[in-house]
Amino acid sequence: MKWYDIFSTIYDSSLEKLYFESRKRAVELLDLKDGQTLIDIACGTGANFKHINALNLELDIYGTDLSEGMLKKGQTTINKNNWNNITLFQADARELTPSLIKEQTKQDLRFDRVICVLGLSVIPDWNQVLDKMLDLLNENGVIVIVDVFAEKRNFNTWLVEKFARADLNRKIWQTLEKKTNNFHYEFLPVKESKVGGKLFVATGMKK
């Protein structure tokens, strides 16, 4: 993740205007309620947190990422905004288990909501990671995924894959549909030329 440590220094300034509205839509689909717990997997610089906390709900929020640089950037934003309801910890998403989270947070946690934005196209063994995300959810918990799929590959697809260390061939929403109830997905209004493919949001409830 050394590249993402470097990438963290320019990530927000170079990309967040592009994904701002899509993150808002993802948070809307989380359907959050007072008193719930949420984990943001591959949380990066914490760009989802402003949209979550804008709801003014009593929430316990956890964020995890493999990149130390991304987490440092995220913690700076948390401190700047005095968000006392957010805890960050470093972890490999492929190793996320309730026991690892307990070790990191000193709490025995399951979550009402899981969100992952632009993570599953980057993380190796994404099918395994998706299973781990679902395992972290409470009964009837909701998962929301935002990512990119290149239906038609072109130079921009190649460029995004090289820059983000991503694989835009993954039909993540199809796998999520098989593993959840109340499945929903939609394509988001972001130009394919900007992100290398079709940006989508997919959500489902734990079976």
Secondary structure as the mmCIF struct_conf table of DSSP 4:
data_model
#
loop_
_struct_conf.conf_type_id
_struct_conf.id
_struct_conf.beg_label_comp_id
_struct_conf.beg_label_asym_id
_struct_conf.beg_label_seq_id
_struct_conf.end_label_comp_id
_struct_conf.end_label_asym_id
_struct_conf.end_label_seq_id
HELX_RH_AL_P HELX_RH_AL_P1 LYS A 2 PHE A 7
TURN_TY1_P TURN_TY1_P1 SER A 8 ILE A 10
HELX_RH_AL_P HELX_RH_AL_P2 TYR A 11 LEU A 30
TURN_TY1_P TURN_TY1_P2 ASP A 34 GLY A 35
STRN STRN1 THR A 37 ILE A 41
TURN_TY1_P TURN_TY1_P3 ALA A 42 ALA A 42
TURN_TY1_P TURN_TY1_P4 GLY A 44 ASN A 48
HELX_RH_AL_P HELX_RH_AL_P3 PHE A 49 ASN A 53
TURN_TY1_P TURN_TY1_P5 ALA A 54 LEU A 55
STRN STRN2 ASP A 60 ASP A 65
BEND BEND1 LEU A 66 LEU A 66
HELX_RH_AL_P HELX_RH_AL_P4 GLU A 68 ASN A 81
TURN_TY1_P TURN_TY1_P6 ASN A 82 ASN A 82
TURN_TY1_P TURN_TY1_P7 ASN A 84 ASN A 85
STRN STRN3 ILE A 86 GLN A 90
HELX_RH_3T_P HELX_RH_3T_P1 ALA A 93 GLU A 95
HELX_RH_AL_P HELX_RH_AL_P5 PRO A 98 THR A 105
BEND BEND2 LYS A 106 GLN A 107
STRN STRN4 PHE A 111 VAL A 117
BEND BEND3 LEU A 118 LEU A 118
TURN_TY1_P TURN_TY1_P8 LEU A 120 VAL A 122
BEND BEND4 ILE A 123 ASP A 125
HELX_RH_AL_P HELX_RH_AL_P6 TRP A 126 ASP A 135
TURN_TY1_P TURN_TY1_P9 LEU A 136 LEU A 136
STRN STRN5 LEU A 137 PHE A 149
BEND BEND5 GLU A 151 LYS A 152
HELX_RH_AL_P HELX_RH_AL_P7 PHE A 155 ALA A 164
TURN_TY1_P TURN_TY1_P10 ARG A 165 ARG A 165
TURN_TY1_P TURN_TY1_P11 LEU A 168 ASN A 169
HELX_RH_AL_P HELX_RH_AL_P8 ILE A 172 LYS A 179
STRN STRN6 THR A 180 PHE A 187
BEND BEND6 PRO A 189 PRO A 189
HELX_RH_AL_P HELX_RH_AL_P9 GLU A 192 VAL A 195
TURN_TY1_P TURN_TY1_P12 GLY A 196 GLY A 196
BEND BEND7 GLY A 197 GLY A 197
STRN STRN7 LYS A 198 LYS A 206
#
